[in-house]
Amino acid sequence: MEAAILEPLRRNESIVLHPRLENALIIYENQGQEALAKLYQSYIDIACQANLPILLCTPTWRANSERVQESHVELNINGDAVHFLTKIRDEQHLATPEIKIGGLIGCQNDCYKPNEGLSPFERKDFRLGKSINWPMLVLIS
């Protein structure tokens, strides 16, 4: 099962998304933290009811290095998002199934438009920290 984080936030009138980083910065706002925690908790609750493990991915779909630099944001967004999810995980009851955290690094261009895709060499550069064409998931814990 996959569960969206960004789409419910887009429909939440009290949440303002960043024009380039989407929902990545709301971890720094009280209202954003509350909305995210509620969403993640709803998915954890489903996993608990089914007695299944769950992978929670950071809300960093658009927080690749290029977009962060363009936005002039001097925060450790990806690291802070991992800490945010770690706190949510650590607040769970002992009976909770296994909860893993994944760091999601978003695409460079619009991944839904193949003509904006990068060459294999450009993709390799991102994996070394320069640019990306599709999302990359790193299992944190």
Secondary structure as UniProt FT lines:
FT   HELIX           6..10
FT   TURN            13..14
FT   TURN            19..21
FT   HELIX           24..28
FT   HELIX           30..50
FT   STRAND          54..57
FT   TURN            61..62
FT   HELIX           65..70
FT   TURN            71..72
FT   HELIX           77..90
FT   TURN            94..95
FT   STRAND          99..105
FT   TURN            111..112
FT   HELIX           114..116
FT   HELIX           120..127
FT   TURN            128..129
FT   STRAND          136..139
//
